[in-house]
Amino acid sequence: MTAQADEQLLGYWYLEEGAPGFTIDDVHIGALYADGTILNLSSNGKEVSSYTSAEYSVEGDEITFIYPRGSDEEPERHPYRYELIDSDTLLYTDEAGDYENPEDAKTYYRRLPDNAHLTLALLGLAENGQLEEAELEVDSDFGERSVLVTTEDPFAQFILFSDRRQAFRGQINRNGVPVVSTVSRHLAAFRLGTAYPDEAFDEMITIMQESIASAQKAAD
């Protein structure tokens, strides 16, 4: 049975550890899609990486994560009991594990807030196979948070920066070449170099804008 058995499961979920509230500094995000695939986005406070390492299936209130192995080996399967505590809280319980404290078998995920625009922009790039590498806090001169993004094209680099104190609008051009483009109200991208086509930079902006818009639409 596919994940469509419960559409509330679909979307972006982050592992809640420590203090409540979302931060991109040290987080793991799992994106669950209707076709049973998973995209993971992880941050260690310095770098953000994305990878697709698993699929999942749903049967009743049990979700099984399926991890591929070698071509001649059966994939690993890890079943969990899941419970939607509310629309923004997802609980996984490992009933197969041997835990001295039953609470240790429980893992809580929270739904990614629709105003986490920087993270949603990175997820959009990852979903489209465009995110090669992202380094956090590359330059404190760029807003409150900044990320150096390297795409599949090594020449296509830009700094993605967010600042809730600023309202970004439009685009800045230099000699007719787009240099800074608004992604959302508090998020913009600063292009590094012009060794790749203007259209490629514009495509990245569109991908990130659509990812943010899609998350906001789902939240309405």
Solvent accessible surface area in square Angstrom, and as a share of the most:
residue,aa,sasa,rsa
1,M,135,0.60
2,T,71,0.41
3,A,0,0.00
4,Q,114,0.51
5,A,54,0.42
6,D,35,0.18
7,E,128,0.57
8,Q,102,0.45
9,L,0,0.00
10,L,42,0.21
11,G,26,0.25
12,Y,37,0.14
13,W,4,0.01
14,Y,13,0.05
15,L,43,0.22
16,E,57,0.26
17,E,127,0.57
18,G,77,0.74
19,A,82,0.64
20,P,118,0.74
21,G,49,0.47
22,F,48,0.20
23,T,69,0.40
24,I,14,0.07
25,D,57,0.30
26,D,109,0.56
27,V,17,0.10
28,H,49,0.22
29,I,0,0.00
30,G,9,0.09
31,A,0,0.00
32,L,8,0.04
33,Y,64,0.24
34,A,38,0.30
35,D,108,0.56
36,G,7,0.07
37,T,51,0.30
38,I,9,0.05
39,L,11,0.05
40,N,13,0.07
41,L,3,0.02
42,S,29,0.19
43,S,8,0.05
44,N,103,0.53
45,G,30,0.29
46,K,154,0.65
47,E,84,0.37
48,V,3,0.02
49,S,60,0.39
50,S,35,0.22
51,Y,95,0.36
52,T,100,0.58
53,S,41,0.26
54,A,11,0.08
55,E,94,0.42
56,Y,9,0.03
57,S,37,0.24
58,V,1,0.01
59,E,109,0.49
60,G,56,0.54
61,D,70,0.36
62,E,58,0.26
63,I,0,0.00
64,T,19,0.11
65,F,22,0.09
66,I,29,0.15
67,Y,81,0.31
68,P,95,0.60
69,R,130,0.48
70,G,37,0.35
71,S,121,0.78
72,D,145,0.75
73,E,92,0.41
74,E,138,0.62
75,P,44,0.28
76,E,72,0.32
77,R,142,0.52
78,H,74,0.33
79,P,57,0.36
80,Y,61,0.23
81,R,85,0.31
82,Y,19,0.07
83,E,93,0.42
84,L,38,0.19
85,I,85,0.43
86,D,72,0.37
87,S,71,0.46
88,D,62,0.32
89,T,12,0.07
90,L,0,0.00
91,L,13,0.07
92,Y,18,0.07
93,T,27,0.16
94,D,28,0.15
95,E,112,0.50
96,A,88,0.68
97,G,32,0.31
98,D,148,0.76
99,Y,88,0.34
100,E,184,0.83
101,N,72,0.37
102,P,95,0.60
103,E,100,0.45
104,D,91,0.47
105,A,13,0.10
106,K,70,0.30
107,T,50,0.29
108,Y,87,0.33
109,Y,30,0.11
110,R,79,0.29
111,R,68,0.25
112,L,13,0.06
113,P,48,0.30
114,D,53,0.27
115,N,115,0.59
116,A,15,0.11
117,H,32,0.14
118,L,15,0.07
119,T,3,0.02
120,L,1,0.01
121,A,0,0.00
122,L,0,0.00
123,L,0,0.00
124,G,1,0.01
125,L,0,0.00
126,A,13,0.10
127,E,71,0.32
128,N,83,0.42
129,G,46,0.44
130,Q,40,0.18
131,L,16,0.08
132,E,106,0.48
133,E,71,0.32
134,A,0,0.00
135,E,61,0.27
136,L,13,0.06
137,E,89,0.40
138,V,55,0.31
139,D,50,0.26
140,S,104,0.67
141,D,128,0.66
142,F,43,0.18
143,G,25,0.24
144,E,60,0.27
145,R,52,0.19
146,S,1,0.00
147,V,1,0.00
148,L,32,0.16
149,V,0,0.00
150,T,18,0.10
151,T,1,0.00
152,E,100,0.45
153,D,56,0.29
154,P,96,0.60
155,F,132,0.55
156,A,1,0.01
157,Q,54,0.24
158,F,1,0.01
159,I,13,0.07
160,L,0,0.00
161,F,22,0.09
162,S,21,0.14
163,D,5,0.02
164,R,186,0.68
165,R,174,0.63
166,Q,93,0.41
167,A,54,0.42
168,F,43,0.18
169,R,218,0.80
170,G,55,0.53
171,Q,85,0.38
172,I,109,0.55
173,N,82,0.42
174,R,155,0.56
175,N,149,0.77
176,G,65,0.63
177,V,41,0.24
178,P,11,0.07
179,V,12,0.07
180,V,25,0.15
181,S,4,0.03
182,T,27,0.16
183,V,7,0.04
184,S,18,0.12
185,R,156,0.57
186,H,55,0.25
187,L,0,0.00
188,A,1,0.01
189,A,0,0.00
190,F,50,0.21
191,R,8,0.03
192,L,58,0.29
193,G,52,0.50
194,T,87,0.51
195,A,77,0.60
196,Y,7,0.03
197,P,84,0.53
198,D,48,0.25
199,E,126,0.56
200,A,24,0.19
201,F,0,0.00
202,D,60,0.31
203,E,88,0.39
204,M,8,0.04
205,I,14,0.07
206,T,63,0.37
207,I,18,0.09
208,M,0,0.00
209,Q,72,0.32
210,E,109,0.49
211,S,12,0.08
212,I,7,0.04
213,A,56,0.43
214,S,70,0.45
215,A,18,0.14
216,Q,69,0.31
217,K,161,0.68
218,A,88,0.69
219,A,64,0.50
220,D,156,0.81
